[in-house]
Amino acid sequence: MQCGATCKDDRTAGRQDRWDECVPFIAVALRASVNRNTGFTTNRLMLGCEVTNPLDLMFPLPRAATEGSSLDPYVTLLEQDLQQAHA
């Protein structure tokens, strides 16, 4: 959770009395961070997809980088199950 501590320090500098306003931003950053043990983000494992962040809208990845990525079979099955559940 090193990123969490760094993000917290950056977001709360000079605003110690308003730290609670920063919690949603820190949560978004943590959920979008790749876990070193699983190799996936919390968003991918819990939602079946990545969440579009404001930076993704401003600077989209090239199409080739987002297509044809090799996913763990568990994650692929999870995505299919989530899509079927929400169909």
PyMOL Python script that loads the backbone (N, CA, C, O; Angstrom):
from pymol import cmd

cmd.read_pdbstr("""\
ATOM      1  N   MET A   1       0.823  -1.197   0.000  1.00  0.00           N
ATOM      2  CA  MET A   1       0.000   0.000   0.000  1.00  0.00           C
ATOM      3  C   MET A   1       0.860   1.250   0.000  1.00  0.00           C
ATOM      4  O   MET A   1       0.486   2.287   0.547  1.00  0.00           O
ATOM      5  N   GLN A   2       1.996   1.127  -0.615  1.00  0.00           N
ATOM      6  CA  GLN A   2       2.879   2.279  -0.686  1.00  0.00           C
ATOM      7  C   GLN A   2       2.240   3.398  -1.490  1.00  0.00           C
ATOM      8  O   GLN A   2       2.367   4.570  -1.137  1.00  0.00           O
ATOM      9  N   CYS A   3       1.551   3.043  -2.574  1.00  0.00           N
ATOM     10  CA  CYS A   3       0.872   4.059  -3.389  1.00  0.00           C
ATOM     11  C   CYS A   3      -0.163   4.799  -2.560  1.00  0.00           C
ATOM     12  O   CYS A   3      -0.304   6.015  -2.683  1.00  0.00           O
ATOM     13  N   GLY A   4      -0.882   4.081  -1.722  1.00  0.00           N
ATOM     14  CA  GLY A   4      -1.900   4.719  -0.890  1.00  0.00           C
ATOM     15  C   GLY A   4      -1.312   5.769   0.029  1.00  0.00           C
ATOM     16  O   GLY A   4      -1.883   6.847   0.191  1.00  0.00           O
ATOM     17  N   ALA A   5      -0.182   5.465   0.626  1.00  0.00           N
ATOM     18  CA  ALA A   5       0.458   6.429   1.525  1.00  0.00           C
ATOM     19  C   ALA A   5       0.958   7.637   0.743  1.00  0.00           C
ATOM     20  O   ALA A   5       0.820   8.772   1.199  1.00  0.00           O
ATOM     21  N   THR A   6       1.534   7.401  -0.426  1.00  0.00           N
ATOM     22  CA  THR A   6       2.028   8.506  -1.251  1.00  0.00           C
ATOM     23  C   THR A   6       0.879   9.379  -1.720  1.00  0.00           C
ATOM     24  O   THR A   6       0.957  10.604  -1.631  1.00  0.00           O
ATOM     25  N   CYS A   7      -0.187   8.765  -2.219  1.00  0.00           N
ATOM     26  CA  CYS A   7      -1.354   9.520  -2.683  1.00  0.00           C
ATOM     27  C   CYS A   7      -1.953  10.318  -1.532  1.00  0.00           C
ATOM     28  O   CYS A   7      -2.325  11.480  -1.695  1.00  0.00           O
ATOM     29  N   LYS A   8      -2.042   9.687  -0.378  1.00  0.00           N
ATOM     30  CA  LYS A   8      -2.614  10.370   0.782  1.00  0.00           C
ATOM     31  C   LYS A   8      -1.786  11.595   1.135  1.00  0.00           C
ATOM     32  O   LYS A   8      -2.332  12.671   1.379  1.00  0.00           O
ATOM     33  N   ASP A   9      -0.476  11.435   1.161  1.00  0.00           N
ATOM     34  CA  ASP A   9       0.394  12.565   1.499  1.00  0.00           C
ATOM     35  C   ASP A   9       0.264  13.689   0.481  1.00  0.00           C
ATOM     36  O   ASP A   9       0.212  14.862   0.850  1.00  0.00           O
ATOM     37  N   ASP A  10       0.211  13.332  -0.798  1.00  0.00           N
ATOM     38  CA  ASP A  10       0.093  14.343  -1.851  1.00  0.00           C
ATOM     39  C   ASP A  10      -1.242  15.068  -1.792  1.00  0.00           C
ATOM     40  O   ASP A  10      -1.291  16.288  -1.942  1.00  0.00           O
ATOM     41  N   ARG A  11      -2.321  14.333  -1.576  1.00  0.00           N
ATOM     42  CA  ARG A  11      -3.656  14.921  -1.621  1.00  0.00           C
ATOM     43  C   ARG A  11      -3.992  15.718  -0.366  1.00  0.00           C
ATOM     44  O   ARG A  11      -4.809  16.637  -0.428  1.00  0.00           O
ATOM     45  N   THR A  12      -3.385  15.391   0.765  1.00  0.00           N
ATOM     46  CA  THR A  12      -3.764  16.049   2.015  1.00  0.00           C
ATOM     47  C   THR A  12      -2.772  17.110   2.467  1.00  0.00           C
ATOM     48  O   THR A  12      -2.961  17.710   3.525  1.00  0.00           O
ATOM     49  N   ALA A  13      -1.728  17.353   1.698  1.00  0.00           N
ATOM     50  CA  ALA A  13      -0.720  18.344   2.096  1.00  0.00           C
ATOM     51  C   ALA A  13      -1.376  19.709   2.287  1.00  0.00           C
ATOM     52  O   ALA A  13      -1.988  20.249   1.366  1.00  0.00           O
ATOM     53  N   GLY A  14      -1.241  20.253   3.483  1.00  0.00           N
ATOM     54  CA  GLY A  14      -1.799  21.566   3.790  1.00  0.00           C
ATOM     55  C   GLY A  14      -3.298  21.578   4.026  1.00  0.00           C
ATOM     56  O   GLY A  14      -3.891  22.646   4.174  1.00  0.00           O
ATOM     57  N   ARG A  15      -3.929  20.391   4.065  1.00  0.00           N
ATOM     58  CA  ARG A  15      -5.383  20.326   4.250  1.00  0.00           C
ATOM     59  C   ARG A  15      -5.728  19.269   5.306  1.00  0.00           C
ATOM     60  O   ARG A  15      -6.660  18.486   5.126  1.00  0.00           O
ATOM     61  N   GLN A  16      -4.984  19.255   6.387  1.00  0.00           N
ATOM     62  CA  GLN A  16      -5.183  18.228   7.400  1.00  0.00           C
ATOM     63  C   GLN A  16      -6.583  18.252   7.991  1.00  0.00           C
ATOM     64  O   GLN A  16      -7.074  17.219   8.447  1.00  0.00           O
ATOM     65  N   ASP A  17      -7.227  19.394   7.993  1.00  0.00           N
ATOM     66  CA  ASP A  17      -8.564  19.481   8.571  1.00  0.00           C
ATOM     67  C   ASP A  17      -9.644  19.012   7.596  1.00  0.00           C
ATOM     68  O   ASP A  17     -10.809  18.896   7.973  1.00  0.00           O
ATOM     69  N   ARG A  18      -9.262  18.742   6.339  1.00  0.00           N
ATOM     70  CA  ARG A  18     -10.238  18.312   5.336  1.00  0.00           C
ATOM     71  C   ARG A  18      -9.809  17.005   4.671  1.00  0.00           C
ATOM     72  O   ARG A  18     -10.095  16.801   3.492  1.00  0.00           O
ATOM     73  N   TRP A  19      -9.134  16.122   5.395  1.00  0.00           N
ATOM     74  CA  TRP A  19      -8.616  14.886   4.834  1.00  0.00           C
ATOM     75  C   TRP A  19      -9.711  13.985   4.284  1.00  0.00           C
ATOM     76  O   TRP A  19      -9.486  13.240   3.330  1.00  0.00           O
ATOM     77  N   ASP A  20     -10.898  14.050   4.883  1.00  0.00           N
ATOM     78  CA  ASP A  20     -11.979  13.165   4.462  1.00  0.00           C
ATOM     79  C   ASP A  20     -12.446  13.452   3.036  1.00  0.00           C
ATOM     80  O   ASP A  20     -13.057  12.588   2.407  1.00  0.00           O
ATOM     81  N   GLU A  21     -12.174  14.636   2.522  1.00  0.00           N
ATOM     82  CA  GLU A  21     -12.548  14.963   1.148  1.00  0.00           C
ATOM     83  C   GLU A  21     -11.668  14.227   0.136  1.00  0.00           C
ATOM     84  O   GLU A  21     -12.037  14.094  -1.031  1.00  0.00           O
ATOM     85  N   CYS A  22     -10.514  13.756   0.581  1.00  0.00           N
ATOM     86  CA  CYS A  22      -9.561  13.093  -0.306  1.00  0.00           C
ATOM     87  C   CYS A  22      -9.784  11.589  -0.407  1.00  0.00           C
ATOM     88  O   CYS A  22      -9.244  10.952  -1.311  1.00  0.00           O
ATOM     89  N   VAL A  23     -10.554  11.016   0.484  1.00  0.00           N
ATOM     90  CA  VAL A  23     -10.726   9.563   0.527  1.00  0.00           C
ATOM     91  C   VAL A  23     -11.239   8.994  -0.798  1.00  0.00           C
ATOM     92  O   VAL A  23     -10.698   7.985  -1.250  1.00  0.00           O
ATOM     93  N   PRO A  24     -12.251   9.580  -1.448  1.00  0.00           N
ATOM     94  CA  PRO A  24     -12.710   9.005  -2.722  1.00  0.00           C
ATOM     95  C   PRO A  24     -11.617   8.973  -3.795  1.00  0.00           C
ATOM     96  O   PRO A  24     -11.548   8.021  -4.573  1.00  0.00           O
ATOM     97  N   PHE A  25     -10.772   9.990  -3.846  1.00  0.00           N
ATOM     98  CA  PHE A  25      -9.707  10.032  -4.840  1.00  0.00           C
ATOM     99  C   PHE A  25      -8.664   8.955  -4.576  1.00  0.00           C
ATOM    100  O   PHE A  25      -8.151   8.331  -5.505  1.00  0.00           O
ATOM    101  N   ILE A  26      -8.360   8.746  -3.314  1.00  0.00           N
ATOM    102  CA  ILE A  26      -7.396   7.712  -2.944  1.00  0.00           C
ATOM    103  C   ILE A  26      -7.976   6.333  -3.248  1.00  0.00           C
ATOM    104  O   ILE A  26      -7.259   5.450  -3.719  1.00  0.00           O
ATOM    105  N   ALA A  27      -9.266   6.143  -2.982  1.00  0.00           N
ATOM    106  CA  ALA A  27      -9.915   4.862  -3.260  1.00  0.00           C
ATOM    107  C   ALA A  27      -9.892   4.546  -4.753  1.00  0.00           C
ATOM    108  O   ALA A  27      -9.637   3.405  -5.139  1.00  0.00           O
ATOM    109  N   VAL A  28     -10.155   5.535  -5.587  1.00  0.00           N
ATOM    110  CA  VAL A  28     -10.118   5.330  -7.040  1.00  0.00           C
ATOM    111  C   VAL A  28      -8.718   4.915  -7.478  1.00  0.00           C
ATOM    112  O   VAL A  28      -8.562   4.001  -8.287  1.00  0.00           O
ATOM    113  N   ALA A  29      -7.705   5.585  -6.945  1.00  0.00           N
ATOM    114  CA  ALA A  29      -6.323   5.263  -7.306  1.00  0.00           C
ATOM    115  C   ALA A  29      -5.955   3.845  -6.879  1.00  0.00           C
ATOM    116  O   ALA A  29      -5.295   3.126  -7.629  1.00  0.00           O
ATOM    117  N   LEU A  30      -6.367   3.444  -5.702  1.00  0.00           N
ATOM    118  CA  LEU A  30      -6.049   2.099  -5.224  1.00  0.00           C
ATOM    119  C   LEU A  30      -6.769   1.029  -6.032  1.00  0.00           C
ATOM    120  O   LEU A  30      -6.187  -0.013  -6.336  1.00  0.00           O
ATOM    121  N   ARG A  31      -8.021   1.272  -6.380  1.00  0.00           N
ATOM    122  CA  ARG A  31      -8.784   0.288  -7.159  1.00  0.00           C
ATOM    123  C   ARG A  31      -8.259   0.146  -8.581  1.00  0.00           C
ATOM    124  O   ARG A  31      -8.445  -0.898  -9.206  1.00  0.00           O
ATOM    125  N   ALA A  32      -7.608   1.175  -9.094  1.00  0.00           N
ATOM    126  CA  ALA A  32      -7.072   1.139 -10.453  1.00  0.00           C
ATOM    127  C   ALA A  32      -5.619   0.672 -10.490  1.00  0.00           C
ATOM    128  O   ALA A  32      -5.051   0.519 -11.572  1.00  0.00           O
ATOM    129  N   SER A  33      -5.012   0.444  -9.332  1.00  0.00           N
ATOM    130  CA  SER A  33      -3.619  -0.005  -9.269  1.00  0.00           C
ATOM    131  C   SER A  33      -3.540  -1.511  -9.453  1.00  0.00           C
ATOM    132  O   SER A  33      -4.367  -2.257  -8.929  1.00  0.00           O
ATOM    133  N   VAL A  34      -2.547  -1.945 -10.196  1.00  0.00           N
ATOM    134  CA  VAL A  34      -2.349  -3.377 -10.428  1.00  0.00           C
ATOM    135  C   VAL A  34      -1.758  -4.003  -9.172  1.00  0.00           C
ATOM    136  O   VAL A  34      -0.763  -3.519  -8.632  1.00  0.00           O
ATOM    137  N   ASN A  35      -2.381  -5.087  -8.713  1.00  0.00           N
ATOM    138  CA  ASN A  35      -1.900  -5.820  -7.549  1.00  0.00           C
ATOM    139  C   ASN A  35      -0.723  -6.683  -7.969  1.00  0.00           C
ATOM    140  O   ASN A  35      -0.822  -7.420  -8.950  1.00  0.00           O
ATOM    141  N   ARG A  36       0.381  -6.608  -7.255  1.00  0.00           N
ATOM    142  CA  ARG A  36       1.572  -7.349  -7.664  1.00  0.00           C
ATOM    143  C   ARG A  36       1.407  -8.861  -7.520  1.00  0.00           C
ATOM    144  O   ARG A  36       2.126  -9.614  -8.177  1.00  0.00           O
ATOM    145  N   ASN A  37       0.485  -9.325  -6.681  1.00  0.00           N
ATOM    146  CA  ASN A  37       0.283 -10.763  -6.516  1.00  0.00           C
ATOM    147  C   ASN A  37      -0.614 -11.353  -7.591  1.00  0.00           C
ATOM    148  O   ASN A  37      -0.338 -12.436  -8.105  1.00  0.00           O
ATOM    149  N   THR A  38      -1.690 -10.647  -7.935  1.00  0.00           N
ATOM    150  CA  THR A  38      -2.628 -11.171  -8.932  1.00  0.00           C
ATOM    151  C   THR A  38      -2.302 -10.706 -10.340  1.00  0.00           C
ATOM    152  O   THR A  38      -2.615 -11.398 -11.309  1.00  0.00           O
ATOM    153  N   GLY A  39      -1.678  -9.542 -10.465  1.00  0.00           N
ATOM    154  CA  GLY A  39      -1.401  -8.982 -11.783  1.00  0.00           C
ATOM    155  C   GLY A  39      -2.589  -8.248 -12.376  1.00  0.00           C
ATOM    156  O   GLY A  39      -2.552  -7.842 -13.538  1.00  0.00           O
ATOM    157  N   PHE A  40      -3.644  -8.072 -11.589  1.00  0.00           N
ATOM    158  CA  PHE A  40      -4.856  -7.401 -12.051  1.00  0.00           C
ATOM    159  C   PHE A  40      -5.248  -6.305 -11.070  1.00  0.00           C
ATOM    160  O   PHE A  40      -4.806  -6.296  -9.921  1.00  0.00           O
ATOM    161  N   THR A  41      -6.080  -5.388 -11.536  1.00  0.00           N
ATOM    162  CA  THR A  41      -6.598  -4.347 -10.656  1.00  0.00           C
ATOM    163  C   THR A  41      -7.820  -4.875  -9.915  1.00  0.00           C
ATOM    164  O   THR A  41      -8.426  -5.866 -10.321  1.00  0.00           O
ATOM    165  N   THR A  42      -8.170  -4.206  -8.832  1.00  0.00           N
ATOM    166  CA  THR A  42      -9.389  -4.566  -8.106  1.00  0.00           C
ATOM    167  C   THR A  42     -10.603  -4.369  -8.999  1.00  0.00           C
ATOM    168  O   THR A  42     -11.542  -5.164  -8.954  1.00  0.00           O
ATOM    169  N   ASN A  43     -10.594  -3.311  -9.815  1.00  0.00           N
ATOM    170  CA  ASN A  43     -11.704  -3.079 -10.736  1.00  0.00           C
ATOM    171  C   ASN A  43     -11.910  -4.268 -11.660  1.00  0.00           C
ATOM    172  O   ASN A  43     -13.042  -4.711 -11.855  1.00  0.00           O
ATOM    173  N   ARG A  44     -10.825  -4.793 -12.234  1.00  0.00           N
ATOM    174  CA  ARG A  44     -10.921  -5.921 -13.168  1.00  0.00           C
ATOM    175  C   ARG A  44     -11.486  -7.152 -12.466  1.00  0.00           C
ATOM    176  O   ARG A  44     -12.329  -7.852 -13.027  1.00  0.00           O
ATOM    177  N   LEU A  45     -11.030  -7.420 -11.250  1.00  0.00           N
ATOM    178  CA  LEU A  45     -11.469  -8.624 -10.549  1.00  0.00           C
ATOM    179  C   LEU A  45     -12.885  -8.509  -9.994  1.00  0.00           C
ATOM    180  O   LEU A  45     -13.614  -9.500  -9.957  1.00  0.00           O
ATOM    181  N   MET A  46     -13.279  -7.326  -9.567  1.00  0.00           N
ATOM    182  CA  MET A  46     -14.599  -7.175  -8.951  1.00  0.00           C
ATOM    183  C   MET A  46     -15.686  -6.777  -9.945  1.00  0.00           C
ATOM    184  O   MET A  46     -16.844  -7.160  -9.782  1.00  0.00           O
ATOM    185  N   LEU A  47     -15.322  -6.012 -10.971  1.00  0.00           N
ATOM    186  CA  LEU A  47     -16.311  -5.517 -11.923  1.00  0.00           C
ATOM    187  C   LEU A  47     -16.238  -6.221 -13.269  1.00  0.00           C
ATOM    188  O   LEU A  47     -17.170  -6.136 -14.069  1.00  0.00           O
ATOM    189  N   GLY A  48     -15.139  -6.911 -13.519  1.00  0.00           N
ATOM    190  CA  GLY A  48     -14.977  -7.591 -14.793  1.00  0.00           C
ATOM    191  C   GLY A  48     -14.443  -6.695 -15.893  1.00  0.00           C
ATOM    192  O   GLY A  48     -14.323  -7.132 -17.037  1.00  0.00           O
ATOM    193  N   CYS A  49     -14.125  -5.467 -15.578  1.00  0.00           N
ATOM    194  CA  CYS A  49     -13.577  -4.540 -16.571  1.00  0.00           C
ATOM    195  C   CYS A  49     -12.826  -3.435 -15.841  1.00  0.00           C
ATOM    196  O   CYS A  49     -12.929  -3.276 -14.625  1.00  0.00           O
ATOM    197  N   GLU A  50     -12.076  -2.689 -16.616  1.00  0.00           N
ATOM    198  CA  GLU A  50     -11.399  -1.528 -16.050  1.00  0.00           C
ATOM    199  C   GLU A  50     -12.350  -0.341 -16.095  1.00  0.00           C
ATOM    200  O   GLU A  50     -13.162  -0.230 -17.014  1.00  0.00           O
ATOM    201  N   VAL A  51     -12.257   0.523 -15.134  1.00  0.00           N
ATOM    202  CA  VAL A  51     -13.080   1.725 -15.081  1.00  0.00           C
ATOM    203  C   VAL A  51     -12.363   2.821 -15.867  1.00  0.00           C
ATOM    204  O   VAL A  51     -11.149   2.987 -15.749  1.00  0.00           O
ATOM    205  N   THR A  52     -13.117   3.559 -16.660  1.00  0.00           N
ATOM    206  CA  THR A  52     -12.532   4.650 -17.424  1.00  0.00           C
ATOM    207  C   THR A  52     -12.247   5.822 -16.498  1.00  0.00           C
ATOM    208  O   THR A  52     -13.152   6.369 -15.867  1.00  0.00           O
ATOM    209  N   ASN A  53     -10.990   6.193 -16.429  1.00  0.00           N
ATOM    210  CA  ASN A  53     -10.560   7.323 -15.613  1.00  0.00           C
ATOM    211  C   ASN A  53     -10.467   8.572 -16.482  1.00  0.00           C
ATOM    212  O   ASN A  53     -10.379   8.459 -17.705  1.00  0.00           O
ATOM    213  N   PRO A  54     -10.484   9.750 -15.884  1.00  0.00           N
ATOM    214  CA  PRO A  54     -10.375  10.976 -16.683  1.00  0.00           C
ATOM    215  C   PRO A  54      -9.135  11.008 -17.587  1.00  0.00           C
ATOM    216  O   PRO A  54      -9.205  11.507 -18.710  1.00  0.00           O
ATOM    217  N   LEU A  55      -8.008  10.483 -17.109  1.00  0.00           N
ATOM    218  CA  LEU A  55      -6.809  10.461 -17.951  1.00  0.00           C
ATOM    219  C   LEU A  55      -6.976   9.539 -19.147  1.00  0.00           C
ATOM    220  O   LEU A  55      -6.416   9.800 -20.212  1.00  0.00           O
ATOM    221  N   ASP A  56      -7.744   8.456 -18.987  1.00  0.00           N
ATOM    222  CA  ASP A  56      -8.006   7.562 -20.109  1.00  0.00           C
ATOM    223  C   ASP A  56      -8.789   8.280 -21.201  1.00  0.00           C
ATOM    224  O   ASP A  56      -8.596   8.006 -22.386  1.00  0.00           O
ATOM    225  N   LEU A  57      -9.661   9.186 -20.816  1.00  0.00           N
ATOM    226  CA  LEU A  57     -10.431   9.948 -21.792  1.00  0.00           C
ATOM    227  C   LEU A  57      -9.562  10.990 -22.497  1.00  0.00           C
ATOM    228  O   LEU A  57      -9.728  11.250 -23.688  1.00  0.00           O
ATOM    229  N   MET A  58      -8.643  11.575 -21.748  1.00  0.00           N
ATOM    230  CA  MET A  58      -7.776  12.606 -22.328  1.00  0.00           C
ATOM    231  C   MET A  58      -6.667  12.014 -23.196  1.00  0.00           C
ATOM    232  O   MET A  58      -6.321  12.572 -24.238  1.00  0.00           O
ATOM    233  N   PHE A  59      -6.111  10.880 -22.761  1.00  0.00           N
ATOM    234  CA  PHE A  59      -4.988  10.261 -23.464  1.00  0.00           C
ATOM    235  C   PHE A  59      -5.271   8.770 -23.656  1.00  0.00           C
ATOM    236  O   PHE A  59      -4.708   7.943 -22.938  1.00  0.00           O
ATOM    237  N   PRO A  60      -6.132   8.414 -24.611  1.00  0.00           N
ATOM    238  CA  PRO A  60      -6.477   7.000 -24.792  1.00  0.00           C
ATOM    239  C   PRO A  60      -5.274   6.184 -25.276  1.00  0.00           C
ATOM    240  O   PRO A  60      -4.398   6.691 -25.976  1.00  0.00           O
ATOM    241  N   LEU A  61      -5.258   4.917 -24.888  1.00  0.00           N
ATOM    242  CA  LEU A  61      -4.215   4.009 -25.346  1.00  0.00           C
ATOM    243  C   LEU A  61      -4.456   3.674 -26.811  1.00  0.00           C
ATOM    244  O   LEU A  61      -5.597   3.705 -27.271  1.00  0.00           O
ATOM    245  N   PRO A  62      -3.406   3.357 -27.542  1.00  0.00           N
ATOM    246  CA  PRO A  62      -3.608   2.903 -28.921  1.00  0.00           C
ATOM    247  C   PRO A  62      -4.459   1.643 -28.940  1.00  0.00           C
ATOM    248  O   PRO A  62      -4.387   0.831 -28.018  1.00  0.00           O
ATOM    249  N   ARG A  63      -5.252   1.476 -29.966  1.00  0.00           N
ATOM    250  CA  ARG A  63      -6.178   0.346 -30.057  1.00  0.00           C
ATOM    251  C   ARG A  63      -5.451  -0.991 -29.925  1.00  0.00           C
ATOM    252  O   ARG A  63      -5.966  -1.904 -29.279  1.00  0.00           O
ATOM    253  N   ALA A  64      -4.289  -1.124 -30.510  1.00  0.00           N
ATOM    254  CA  ALA A  64      -3.547  -2.386 -30.455  1.00  0.00           C
ATOM    255  C   ALA A  64      -3.175  -2.765 -29.028  1.00  0.00           C
ATOM    256  O   ALA A  64      -3.082  -3.953 -28.717  1.00  0.00           O
ATOM    257  N   ALA A  65      -2.964  -1.800 -28.164  1.00  0.00           N
ATOM    258  CA  ALA A  65      -2.573  -2.086 -26.781  1.00  0.00           C
ATOM    259  C   ALA A  65      -3.745  -2.578 -25.954  1.00  0.00           C
ATOM    260  O   ALA A  65      -3.545  -3.241 -24.937  1.00  0.00           O
ATOM    261  N   THR A  66      -4.971  -2.264 -26.373  1.00  0.00           N
ATOM    262  CA  THR A  66      -6.129  -2.657 -25.583  1.00  0.00           C
ATOM    263  C   THR A  66      -6.793  -3.923 -26.102  1.00  0.00           C
ATOM    264  O   THR A  66      -7.613  -4.514 -25.399  1.00  0.00           O
ATOM    265  N   GLU A  67      -6.461  -4.350 -27.305  1.00  0.00           N
ATOM    266  CA  GLU A  67      -7.073  -5.546 -27.881  1.00  0.00           C
ATOM    267  C   GLU A  67      -6.120  -6.726 -27.785  1.00  0.00           C
ATOM    268  O   GLU A  67      -4.900  -6.569 -27.805  1.00  0.00           O
ATOM    269  N   GLY A  68      -6.707  -7.906 -27.682  1.00  0.00           N
ATOM    270  CA  GLY A  68      -5.919  -9.115 -27.726  1.00  0.00           C
ATOM    271  C   GLY A  68      -5.013  -9.334 -26.537  1.00  0.00           C
ATOM    272  O   GLY A  68      -4.039 -10.080 -26.636  1.00  0.00           O
ATOM    273  N   SER A  69      -5.302  -8.714 -25.435  1.00  0.00           N
ATOM    274  CA  SER A  69      -4.464  -8.927 -24.265  1.00  0.00           C
ATOM    275  C   SER A  69      -4.757 -10.304 -23.691  1.00  0.00           C
ATOM    276  O   SER A  69      -5.904 -10.751 -23.688  1.00  0.00           O
ATOM    277  N   SER A  70      -3.725 -10.969 -23.210  1.00  0.00           N
ATOM    278  CA  SER A  70      -3.915 -12.300 -22.657  1.00  0.00           C
ATOM    279  C   SER A  70      -4.297 -12.176 -21.185  1.00  0.00           C
ATOM    280  O   SER A  70      -3.536 -11.654 -20.369  1.00  0.00           O
ATOM    281  N   LEU A  71      -5.474 -12.660 -20.870  1.00  0.00           N
ATOM    282  CA  LEU A  71      -5.957 -12.619 -19.494  1.00  0.00           C
ATOM    283  C   LEU A  71      -5.865 -14.004 -18.881  1.00  0.00           C
ATOM    284  O   LEU A  71      -5.919 -15.018 -19.578  1.00  0.00           O
ATOM    285  N   ASP A  72      -5.729 -14.026 -17.604  1.00  0.00           N
ATOM    286  CA  ASP A  72      -5.779 -15.267 -16.859  1.00  0.00           C
ATOM    287  C   ASP A  72      -7.135 -15.921 -17.117  1.00  0.00           C
ATOM    288  O   ASP A  72      -8.142 -15.214 -17.177  1.00  0.00           O
ATOM    289  N   PRO A  73      -7.196 -17.240 -17.272  1.00  0.00           N
ATOM    290  CA  PRO A  73      -8.487 -17.894 -17.532  1.00  0.00           C
ATOM    291  C   PRO A  73      -9.549 -17.583 -16.473  1.00  0.00           C
ATOM    292  O   PRO A  73     -10.732 -17.477 -16.796  1.00  0.00           O
ATOM    293  N   TYR A  74      -9.138 -17.438 -15.230  1.00  0.00           N
ATOM    294  CA  TYR A  74     -10.103 -17.101 -14.178  1.00  0.00           C
ATOM    295  C   TYR A  74     -10.744 -15.749 -14.442  1.00  0.00           C
ATOM    296  O   TYR A  74     -11.956 -15.592 -14.291  1.00  0.00           O
ATOM    297  N   VAL A  75      -9.935 -14.775 -14.836  1.00  0.00           N
ATOM    298  CA  VAL A  75     -10.455 -13.434 -15.090  1.00  0.00           C
ATOM    299  C   VAL A  75     -11.362 -13.450 -16.315  1.00  0.00           C
ATOM    300  O   VAL A  75     -12.394 -12.778 -16.328  1.00  0.00           O
ATOM    301  N   THR A  76     -10.991 -14.209 -17.340  1.00  0.00           N
ATOM    302  CA  THR A  76     -11.837 -14.322 -18.529  1.00  0.00           C
ATOM    303  C   THR A  76     -13.188 -14.923 -18.158  1.00  0.00           C
ATOM    304  O   THR A  76     -14.226 -14.418 -18.585  1.00  0.00           O
ATOM    305  N   LEU A  77     -13.185 -15.992 -17.372  1.00  0.00           N
ATOM    306  CA  LEU A  77     -14.433 -16.619 -16.938  1.00  0.00           C
ATOM    307  C   LEU A  77     -15.251 -15.665 -16.072  1.00  0.00           C
ATOM    308  O   LEU A  77     -16.474 -15.607 -16.200  1.00  0.00           O
ATOM    309  N   LEU A  78     -14.596 -14.930 -15.208  1.00  0.00           N
ATOM    310  CA  LEU A  78     -15.275 -13.958 -14.357  1.00  0.00           C
ATOM    311  C   LEU A  78     -15.957 -12.885 -15.200  1.00  0.00           C
ATOM    312  O   LEU A  78     -17.098 -12.514 -14.926  1.00  0.00           O
ATOM    313  N   GLU A  79     -15.268 -12.386 -16.221  1.00  0.00           N
ATOM    314  CA  GLU A  79     -15.862 -11.380 -17.102  1.00  0.00           C
ATOM    315  C   GLU A  79     -17.097 -11.933 -17.805  1.00  0.00           C
ATOM    316  O   GLU A  79     -18.113 -11.247 -17.910  1.00  0.00           O
ATOM    317  N   GLN A  80     -17.013 -13.164 -18.283  1.00  0.00           N
ATOM    318  CA  GLN A  80     -18.160 -13.782 -18.957  1.00  0.00           C
ATOM    319  C   GLN A  80     -19.333 -13.941 -17.995  1.00  0.00           C
ATOM    320  O   GLN A  80     -20.476 -13.666 -18.359  1.00  0.00           O
ATOM    321  N   ASP A  81     -19.058 -14.378 -16.784  1.00  0.00           N
ATOM    322  CA  ASP A  81     -20.123 -14.546 -15.791  1.00  0.00           C
ATOM    323  C   ASP A  81     -20.778 -13.214 -15.445  1.00  0.00           C
ATOM    324  O   ASP A  81     -21.999 -13.139 -15.312  1.00  0.00           O
ATOM    325  N   LEU A  82     -19.979 -12.170 -15.301  1.00  0.00           N
ATOM    326  CA  LEU A  82     -20.533 -10.852 -14.991  1.00  0.00           C
ATOM    327  C   LEU A  82     -21.374 -10.321 -16.144  1.00  0.00           C
ATOM    328  O   LEU A  82     -22.432  -9.735 -15.919  1.00  0.00           O
ATOM    329  N   GLN A  83     -20.914 -10.520 -17.376  1.00  0.00           N
ATOM    330  CA  GLN A  83     -21.689 -10.075 -18.534  1.00  0.00           C
ATOM    331  C   GLN A  83     -23.010 -10.830 -18.618  1.00  0.00           C
ATOM    332  O   GLN A  83     -24.043 -10.239 -18.934  1.00  0.00           O
ATOM    333  N   GLN A  84     -22.985 -12.121 -18.340  1.00  0.00           N
ATOM    334  CA  GLN A  84     -24.210 -12.923 -18.378  1.00  0.00           C
ATOM    335  C   GLN A  84     -25.160 -12.511 -17.256  1.00  0.00           C
ATOM    336  O   GLN A  84     -26.373 -12.470 -17.461  1.00  0.00           O
ATOM    337  N   ALA A  85     -24.635 -12.211 -16.094  1.00  0.00           N
ATOM    338  CA  ALA A  85     -25.479 -11.813 -14.966  1.00  0.00           C
ATOM    339  C   ALA A  85     -26.160 -10.476 -15.212  1.00  0.00           C
ATOM    340  O   ALA A  85     -27.266 -10.244 -14.724  1.00  0.00           O
ATOM    341  N   HIS A  86     -25.513  -9.603 -15.959  1.00  0.00           N
ATOM    342  CA  HIS A  86     -26.074  -8.278 -16.210  1.00  0.00           C
ATOM    343  C   HIS A  86     -26.805  -8.189 -17.542  1.00  0.00           C
ATOM    344  O   HIS A  86     -27.249  -7.110 -17.933  1.00  0.00           O
ATOM    345  N   ALA A  87     -26.934  -9.304 -18.238  1.00  0.00           N
ATOM    346  CA  ALA A  87     -27.626  -9.293 -19.546  1.00  0.00           C
ATOM    347  C   ALA A  87     -29.130  -9.302 -19.371  1.00  0.00           C
ATOM    348  O   ALA A  87     -29.866  -9.295 -20.358  1.00  0.00           O
TER     349      ALA A  87
END
""", "prot")
cmd.dss("prot")
cmd.show_as("cartoon", "prot")
cmd.util.cbc("prot")
cmd.orient("prot")
